[in-house]
Amino acid sequence: MTITSLDPAVTGRQRRNLDVNDLAAQLGMSVATIYRWRSDGTDMPKGFKIGGRVRWAQEAVDLWIDAQIAKDAA
């Protein structure tokens, strides 16, 4: 198996993944709320696991926040 490094200078983007603490802080929510939303199916960015821990793509979180703002403004 070959692992390819995706150099941000080549791809043109820096990928940032948030852990549950980062996501909770960014949304102003508790970690417990994030886990509850995840388990009860609340509309939120879909997380993924890396090494057994849940992560969220910053880009997906940003898009979700923008969608929440647009819903509220409508």
N, C-alpha and C positions, 0 to 999 in steps of 0.2 A: 504494500500500500504506500502510496506517495502522498505526502501532505504538502500542499502548495500554500505559500504565504501570499496573502493578498495585501501587497504594499499599498497604503493609502495614496502614495505619490503616483502609482500606476492606475489604480482604480478610480481615483478622484474623490474618494469619500473615506471618512473615518467611521468605522462601525463602533458604536458604543452600546454595550448591554448593561442594563440596570439590574441590580439585585433587589430583593424585596424592601430592604431599608432605603435604597436610593429611590425606588418608585414611591414608597410611602411618603418620604420627605418631599419629593417633587409634587405630589398631589395634595399634600397637607393632611394625609390620612394616617391612621395607625397601621402598623404591620398586621394586626389582627383583622382589620377591615379589608385589607388587600387579600389576605388568605380566605376570608369569608366570601368576598366577591368572587374569587376564583372557584371556590367550591360550590357556591349556589347558582352559578351561571350568570351573574350580573354582567351586563354589557361592559366589557373592558378589554384592553389589548390582550391578545392571547400570549401567554408565556410559553417558554420552552425550557427544557432541562439541559444543563451542561454539568456533567459530573455529579448528577443527583440533586442539583440545586436549580431552582427556578430562576430564570432570567427573562427580561423583557427588552426588546429592541427599542432603543431611544426613538428611532424614526417612527415606529408603530405607535409609541406613546404620544409623540408629538401630533401625529395624524388624528389619533383618538381625541386628544384635547381639543384640537381644531374643530372636530365634528361636534363635540359637546358644546362648544361656544356657538357654532352655527345653529344647533338645535335650539339653544336658549334664546338666540336672537330672532328666531323665526316666529 
